[in-house]
Amino acid sequence: MALLLAGCVAGAPPQQQQGTAPAVAAAGCPEGARPATVLEAYFGRSGPPDAPRISEAAFARFLAEEVTPRFPDGLTVLDGLGQWRSPATGRIARERSKILILVLPETEEAAARARLAPVTAAYRQRFRQESVLVTSRTACASL
């Protein structure tokens, strides 16, 4: 599956020459970078015991049908392995996962989360998932 990177999160500011001030862009970002919201969504692939395992092909279809149309400018998908405790049963579940990373330049965090919400709702419904973990943060992004 081809993975695309929508933006690079800038780390430390670029090296500066002695005695010069660093260039600063909007919202404290280094020159050439702009503020962005980074979203990460963790999609479990096991599902309930009576549901079929979520295959690579099924996830690829979900990505093509639900994610790409909403985020056509780019995204990254990574494979993961994790665990969580079900609030409903208290049982610890270990499962493979897909981690979706979206870098949305000049997008407020609330707007970014609202834009992702239909994707996570569709995943929960389609694959009978109890939840999808979503994290968000602000960053500086450049290509």
PEPESUL-V76378 format. One record per residue. PHI is phi in radians with two decimals (* if undefined). Layout:
# PEPESUL-V76378
{{PHI} {PHI}}
This chain:
# PEPESUL-V76378
{{*} {-1.26} {-1.96} {-2.06} {-1.88} {-1.34} {-3.02} {-1.76} {-1.41} {-1.32} {-1.63} {-1.16} {-1.10} {-1.06} {-1.01} {-2.06} {-1.30} {-1.03} {1.52} {-1.97} {-1.54} {-1.19} {-1.31} {-2.20} {-1.73} {-1.00} {0.98} {1.37} {-1.43} {-1.08} {-0.96} {1.58} {-1.96} {-2.38} {-1.12} {-2.62} {-1.81} {-1.88} {-1.94} {-2.22} {-2.09} {-1.88} {-1.79} {-1.19} {-1.99} {-1.60} {1.32} {-1.12} {-0.98} {-1.59} {-1.83} {-1.20} {-1.08} {-1.47} {-1.34} {-1.03} {-1.13} {-1.14} {-1.19} {-1.07} {-1.12} {-1.04} {-1.04} {-1.18} {-1.52} {-1.91} {-1.56} {-0.99} {-1.08} {-1.50} {-2.35} {-1.24} {-1.34} {2.44} {-2.88} {-2.29} {-2.19} {-2.08} {-1.52} {-2.42} {-2.43} {-2.58} {-2.60} {-2.75} {-1.79} {-1.21} {-1.16} {-1.32} {-1.99} {1.37} {-1.40} {-1.51} {-1.99} {-1.98} {-2.77} {-1.24} {-2.56} {-2.05} {-1.96} {-1.68} {-2.03} {-2.14} {-1.98} {-2.01} {-1.04} {0.89} {-2.13} {-1.13} {-1.02} {-1.10} {-1.17} {-1.13} {-1.10} {-1.11} {-1.20} {-1.44} {-0.92} {-1.13} {-1.19} {-1.18} {-1.13} {-1.12} {-1.13} {-1.04} {-1.25} {-1.09} {-1.92} {0.92} {-1.61} {-1.26} {-2.82} {-2.32} {-1.35} {-2.22} {-2.07} {-2.53} {-2.77} {-1.72} {-2.71} {-1.87} {-2.20} {-2.63} {-1.98}}
